[in-house]
């Protein structure tokens, strides 16, 4: 196959009969190849520069992370006395750089490795035409080492990231419980008793809307207020003066109502756990301001003491 130097058309045979596309004819024999050809260094330089750039980008991000982790320095202090130089500080800074570059490194790695491997294989087929094969190989290894290092540093920190996420979800659940407990304390201080229903908390002022947000998440029917009836003051029975003989059936009558002085002093309120779902194993319970796990041993509730009427 011959390529026409005028139009670039590919044709079978030679140009002695002319190009079938543009009609150009050869005017003589082709020049012989030179006896000595200098090897090309362009491809080796391209691979070396690509690998060096990837290393420099990762190293720059690592140094930025290291500087950000260092304490604030004053002009009178030397940078070497404040900047941490131990191995674990560099590892932590590398982890920070890896997480910052993760979304950039994935597409860049695919493109760079695919192109670099293709170029390097073409150089291996004709090594006499190219120089700097060692530099090309070093650049290719650097291009592969940087994404591998990023993957290792991300993989090492994944368990810790999951643990921090669980702590964050748990803190959100605790914040919800403490906000409700604060609202209950405000309600008790204002009205002298805990509310019989969580919806009564809407009577409180809510400038930031946190109470309304908490009530929209919680199950109001799960709220269980209670009172310590044993701590109520005992009232002496009043004897009616000049009363007639009572009916015998009234002698055994009892009055179990606690009276008008009853106020709720204790409560139980289930909370969703880190999974934000009710009825699961990680649910929490707010009991009188203390947040405990739902599977923990519950203290016995105070028993209700009924008051009996005394005969005059």
KEZA-664522 format. One record per atom (N, C-alpha, C): x, y, z. Coordinates in steps of 0.1 Angstrom, whole numbers, plus 2048, in hexadecimal, padded with zeros to 3 digits. Atoms other than C-alpha are relative to their C-alpha. Layout:
XYZ;...
***
This chain:
8097F4800;800800800;80980C800;7F87F4802;80D8227F6;7F780C804;8087F47FC;802844805;80580B7F7;7FD7F5809;8018617ED;80580C808;7FB7F47F8;81787E7FB;7F880D7FD;8077F4803;8008977EA;7F3801808;80E8007FB;7DD88E7F6;7FF7F680C;8018097F5;7E487280F;7F77F47FC;80980B804;7CF8597FB;8087F3801;7F980D800;7D8834801;7FC7F87F4;80380880C;7DB81F7E2;80A7F47FF;7F880C802;7E87FD7D8;80A8027F5;7F67FE80A;8087FD7C4;80980C802;7F77F57FF;81F8197BC;7FA80D7F9;8057F4805;81B83D7B1;8058037F2;7FB7FF80E;82C83778F;7F58037F6;80B7FE809;80A83677F;7F780C804;8087F57FC;7FD854792;7F67FC80B;80A8027F5;7E68587B0;7F28007FB;80E801805;7C384D7A9;7F780A806;8087F67FA;7B68687C0;80380E7FB;7FD7F2804;7C98887B7;8088007F2;7F880080D;7DD87C798;80E803801;7F27FD7FF;7FF8847A6;8087F47FC;7F780A804;81C870797;80D802807;7F38007FB;83D8677A5;80A8057F6;7F67FA809;85B87A796;80D7F9801;7F38077FF;8768627A1;7FF7F680B;80080A7F5;8808477B9;80080780E;8007FB7F2;87A84C7DE;80E800806;7F37FF7FA;8978587F2;8037F480A;7FD80B7F7;8A983C805;80080580F;8007FC7F1;8A783C82B;80E803804;7F37FD7FB;8C484B83D;8077F4807;7F980C7FB;8DF833848;7FF800810;8017FF7F2;8DE84086C;7F480A804;80B7F87FB;8BE84D87D;80180280F;8007FD7F1;8BD85E89F;7F47FA806;80C8057F9;8A684D8B8;7F780C805;80A7F67FC;8878608C2;7FF800810;8027FF7F2;88386C8E6;7F3806804;80D7F97FD;86187C8E4;7F77F7808;8098097F9;84D85E8F0;8057FE80F;7FA8017F3;86585890D;7FE80C809;8027F47F9;86387C917;7F1802804;80E7FF7FD;83D87B916;7FC7F880C;8038097F5;83B85D92D;80680580D;7F97FC7F4;85486B945;7F980D806;8077F47FC;84388D947;7F27FD806;80D8047FB;82187D94C;8017FA80E;7FE8067F3;82D868969;80480A80A;7FB7F57F7;83F886978;7F5809805;80B7F77FC;82089C977;7F77FA80A;8098077F7;80B882988;80680080E;7F98007F3;82587F9A4;80080E806;7FF7F37FA;8288A49A8;7F2805805;80D7FC7FC;8028A99AA;7FD7FA80D;8038077F4;7FF88F9C5;80980680C;7F77FB7F6;81D89C9D8;7FC80E804;8057F37FD;8108C09D6;7F4800809;80C8017F7;7EE8B69E5;8047FA80D;7FC8067F3;8008A2A00;80780B808;7FA7F57F8;8158C1A0A;7F680A804;80B7F67FC;7F68D7A0A;7F87FA80C;8068067F5;7E58BEA21;80980080C;7F78007F5;8048BDA37;80080E806;8007F27FB;8048E3A3A;7F3803807;80D7FD7FA;7DF8E4A42;7FF7F980D;8018077F3;7E38CBA5E;80A80680A;7F67FA7F7;8008DFA6D;7F980C808;8067F47F8;7F78F9A89;80480D7F9;7FE7F2805;7F691EA81;80E804805;7F37FB7FD;81992DA80;80180F801;7FD7F27FF;82594FA8A;80C8047F8;7F47FC808;83F963A76;80D7FD807;7F38037F9;85895DA92;8047F2800;7FD80F7FF;856937A90;8057FC7F2;7FB80680D;869923A76;7F67F67FC;80980A806;85490EA5F;8047F2804;7FB80E7FD;86A8EFA66;7FC7FC80E;8038047F3;8628F1A8B;7F17FE803;80F8027FE;83C8F1A86;7FB7F57F7;80580980A;8378DCA66;8037F2805;7FD80E7FC;8348B7A70;8077F87F5;7F880780A;84D8A2A5F;8017F1803;80080F7FD;84787FA6E;7F87F97F5;80680980B;83C862A58;7F1800801;80F8017FF;818861A66;7F980C7FC;8067F4805;812885A5E;8008007F1;80080180F;81C87FA3A;7F67F67FB;80A80A804;806860A39;7F2806801;80D7FA7FF;7E8874A46;7FE80B7F5;8027F680B;7EF890A2D;7FE7F97F3;80380880D;7F1876A11;7F27FB800;80E805800;7CF868A1C;7F780C7FC;8087F4803;7C188BA1A;8018037F1;7FE7FD80E;7D08909F7;7F97F57F8;80780B807;7C386E9EC;7F18027FF;80F7FD801;79F8779F5;7FD80C7F8;8037F5808;7A28989E4;8027FD7F1;7FD80380F;7AF8899C3;7F97F47FB;80680D804;79986A9C2;7F88017F4;8097FF80B;7808779A9;8088057F3;7F77FC80B;79C887993;8097F57FC;7F680B803;7B4869995;7FA7F57F8;80680C807;79B84F988;8008037F1;8007FF80E;79585E965;80E8037FA;7F27FD805;7B986C962;8087F37FF;7F880C800;7C784A96B;7FC7F77F4;80580880B;7B2838951;8068057F3;7FB7FA80D;7BD850935;80F7FF7FF;7F2800800;7E185293F;8067F27FF;7FB80E800;7E782D945;7FE7FA7F2;80380680E;7D6823924;8098067F6;7F87FA80A;7E983C910;80F7FD802;7F28037FD;80A836922;8047F27FC;7FD80E804;80881091D;8017FE7F1;80080180E;8008148F9;80D8067FA;7F47FA805;81E82B8F3;80C7F7804;7F48087FC;836815907;8017F37F8;80080C808;82C7F68F4;8058037F2;7FB7FC80D;8328088D3;80F802800;7F27FE7FF;8558118E0;8077F2801;7FA80D7FF;85C7ED8E9;8017F87F3;80080780D;8547E18C6;80C8047F8;7F47FB808;8707F78B7;80980780A;7F87F87F7;8887FF8D3;80C8077FA;7F57F9806;8A380A8BB;7FC80E7FB;8057F3804;88D8278B0;7FE80A80B;8047F77F5;8888358D2;80B7FF80B;7F77FF7F5;89F8408EE;7F980380D;8067FD7F3;899844913;7F57F6805;80A80A7FC;886823919;7FF7FF80F;8008007F2;89082493D;7F880B806;8087F57FB;882846943;7F17FE7FD;80E802804;86283C930;7FA7F680A;80580A7F7;85F81D947;7FE80680E;8027F97F3;864833966;7F4808800;80C7F8801;84A84B95B;7F37F8800;80C808800;83182F954;7FE7FA80E;8018057F2;838820977;7FB80B809;8047F57F8;833842987;7F18037FD;80E7FE804;812846974;7F77F5806;80880B7FA;806824982;80180080F;7FE8007F1;8148299A5;7F880A807;8087F67F9;8028499AD;7F17FC802;80E8057FD;7DE83B9A8;8007F5809;80080B7F7;7E881C9BA;80280580E;7FE7FA7F3;7F58319D7;7F3806805;80D7F97FC;7D48459D7;7F67F5804;80980A7FC;7C08259D8;8037FA80D;7FC8067F3;7D48179F5;7FD80980C;8037F67F5;7D1837A0A;7F1801802;80E7FF7FE;7AC839A04;7FB7F3806;80580C7FA;7A7814A0C;8037FF80F;7FC8017F2;7BA818A2D;7F6809809;8087F77F8;7A3835A38;7F17FD7FF;80E803801;782825A2E;7FA7FC80D;8078047F3;77B814A50;7FF80C809;8017F47F8;783834A62;7F580A7FB;80B7F7806;76C848A4B;7F27FA804;80D8067FC;75082FA52;7FE80280F;8027FE7F2;756832A77;7FC80F803;8047F27FE;755858A76;7F28037FB;80E7FE804;735857A62;7F67FA80A;8098067F6;725840A7C;80080980C;8007F77F5;730858A97;7F880D7FD;8087F4804;721875A83;7F17FD801;80E8037FF;700863A80;7FB7FE80E;8048017F2;70085AAA5;7FF80D807;8017F27FA;70887EAAE;7F38077FC;80D7FA804;6EA889A99;7F47FA808;80A8067F8;6D4870AAC;80080680E;7FF7FA7F3;6E187DACD;7FC80F801;8047F2800;6DC8A1AC3;7F18017FF;80F800800;6B7899ABB;7FB7FD80E;8058047F3;6B3889ADD;80280C80A;7FE7F57F6;6C38A6AF0;7F780C7FD;8097F4803;6AE8C0ADD;7F27FD805;80D8037FA;68E8AEAE7;80080180F;7FF7FF7F1;69A8ABB0B;80080E804;8007F27FC;6A18D0B0C;7F28067FE;80D7FB802;67F8D7AFE;7F77FB80C;8088067F5;66F8C0B19;80480880D;7FC7F97F4;6838D2B34;7FA80E800;8067F3801;6778F4B27;7F17FF803;80F8027FD;6538E7B27;7FE7FE80F;8028037F2;6578DAB4A;80280C809;7FE7F47F8;6658FAB57;7F580B7FE;80B7F6803;64990EB47;7F37FC805;80D8057FC;62B8F8B4F;8007F880C;8008087F3;6378E5B6D;7FF7F17FE;80180E803;6348C3B5C;8057FD7F2;7FC80480E;6408AFB3E;7F37FF7F8;80D801808;6278AFB21;7FB7F27FF;80680D801;60F893B1E;8027FA7F2;7FE80380E;615893AF8;80B8097FB;7F57F8806;63389EAE4;7FB80C7F8;8067F5808;61C8B4ACF;7FF80C808;8017F57F8;6198CAAED;80C809800;7F37F8800;63D8D6AE8;7FE80B7F6;8027F5809;62F8EBACC;7FC80D807;8047F47F8;623903AE7;80D808804;7F37F87FC;64890DAED;8048087F4;7FB7F780B;659928AD9;80B7F87F8;7F7808808;66D919ABC;8068097F5;7FB7F680A;681935AAB;8087F97F5;7F780680A;69991EA99;7F97F47F9;80780B806;67F903A90;8067F2804;7FA80D7FD;6938E7AA1;7F67F7807;80A8097F9;6768DBAB6;7F67FA7F5;80980580B;65F8D8A97;8087F67F8;7F880A807;67B8C6A85;8017F3807;7FF80C7F7;67F8AEAA2;7F37F8800;80D807800;65A8A7AA4;7FC7F97F3;80380780D;65889FA7F;8077F37FE;7F880C801;672884A84;7FB7F580A;80380A7F6;667874AA4;7F27FB7FF;80E8067FF;64985DAAA;7FA80580D;8067FA7F4;633870AC2;7F97F5809;80780B7F8;620850ACC;80A7F8809;7F78087F8;640841ADA;80480780D;7FD7F97F4;64485CAF4;7F77FC80C;8078057F4;63B84FB17;80380880C;7FD7F97F4;639867B33;7FB7F880C;8048077F4;63585BB57;80280980C;7FF7F77F4;632869B7A;8037F680C;7FD8087F4;64085DB9B;7F580480B;80B7FD7F7;62085BBAF;8047FE80F;7FC8027F2;632850BCE;80680D806;7FB7F47FB;642872BD0;7F680B802;80A7F67FE;621885BD0;7FC80180F;8047FE7F2;616894BF1;7F37F9803;80C8087FC;5FD87FC04;7F680A806;80B7F87FC;5DC890C0A;7F87F980B;8088067F5;5C988AC2B;7F28007FB;80F800803;5A587FC26;7F8809808;8097F77F9;58B898C2F;7F47F9805;80C8077FA;57088CC47;7F580A800;80C7F7801;54D89AC41;7FA80080E;8067FE7F3;53E8A8C60;7F17FE7FF;80F802800;51B89DC68;7FB7F77F5;80480880B;51B884C4C;7F77F4804;80980B7FD;500869C4C;8087F37FD;7F980D802;509844C4B;8017FD7F1;7FE80280E;51883CC2A;7FB7F27FC;80380D805;50E820C14;80C7F6801;7F680A7FE;521800C1B;8097FE7F4;7F880380C;52B7FDBF7;80B80B7FD;7F67F5802;53E81EBF9;80C7FE809;7F58027F7;554811C15;80D7FA7F9;7F4806807;56A7FDBFD;8048077F4;7FD7F980D;56B816BE1;80E807801;7F27FA800;58D822BD8;80080A7F4;7FE7F580A;599840BC4;80E7FF7FB;7F2802806;5B7838BAD;80580C7F9;7FB7F5807;5B985AB9D;80A808808;7F67F97F9;5D886DBA6;7FD80E805;8037F37FC;5C888EBAA;80480B7F6;7FD7F5809;5CC8B0B9A;80F804801;7F27FC7FF;5F08B4BA6;80A7F77F9;7F7809807;5FE899B8F;8088087F5;7F87FA80B;61B8A4B79;80A7F57FB;7F680A805;63188FB62;80E804802;7F27FD7FD;65588DB6D;8097F77F9;7F7809807;663870B59;7FB7FD7F2;80480380D;662866B35;80A7F67F9;7F9808809;66E84DB1B;7FD8047F2;8027FB80D;673857AF7;80A7F87F7;7F7807809;68183FADC;8058097F5;7FA7F880B;69884EAC2;8057F77F5;7F980880B;6A4841AA0;80F801802;7F18017FF;6C8836AA0;8078067F4;7F87FB80B;6E383DA87;7FA7FD7F2;80680480D;6CF82BA6C;7F38087FD;80C7F7801;6B2845A71;7F37F87FE;80C808801;699829A73;7FC7FB80E;8058057F3;683820A90;7FE7F1800;80280E7FE;6807FDA9E;80B7F77FC;7F4808803;6A37F2A96;8097FE80C;7F88047F5;6BF7E5AAC;80880C806;7F87F47FB;6D1807AAE;7F880B805;8087F57FB;6B481BABB;80580480E;7FD7FA7F3;6B9831AD9;7F4804807;80B7FC7F7;6A383BAF6;80580C808;7FD7F57F7;6A385CB07;7F77FE80D;8078037F3;69A855B2C;80480B809;7FE7F57F7;697874B41;80D8087FD;7F47F8803;6B2886B2E;80C7F87FD;7F4808802;6CA869B2C;7FD7F77F3;80180880C;6CF858B0A;8077F3801;7FA80D7FE;6D4833B0C;7FC7F77F3;80480980B;6D3816AF3;7F37F8803;80D8077FE;6B2804AEE;8017F3806;7FF80E7FB;6C07E2AF7;80680080E;7FA7FF7F3;6CF7EFB18;7F57FC80A;80A8047F5;6BF7E3B39;7F980C805;8087F47FC;6A47FBB42;7FE7FF80F;8038007F1;69F806B66;7F17FF802;80E8027FE;67E7FDB75;7F980E802;8087F47FF;664818B72;7F980180E;8067FF7F3;654826B92;7F27FB7FF;80E8067FF;634814B9C;7F680B804;80B7F77FE;613826B9D;7FA7FC80E;8068027F3;606829BC1;7F2806800;80E7FC800;5E182BBC4;7FC80580E;8047FB7F3;5D183FBE0;7F27FB803;80D8057FC;5B4830BF3;7F980A809;8087F77F7;598844C03;7FF7F980E;8018057F2;597840C29;7F2803805;80D7FE7FA;57783CC3B;80180A80B;8007F67F6;56E859C52;7FF7F980E;
***
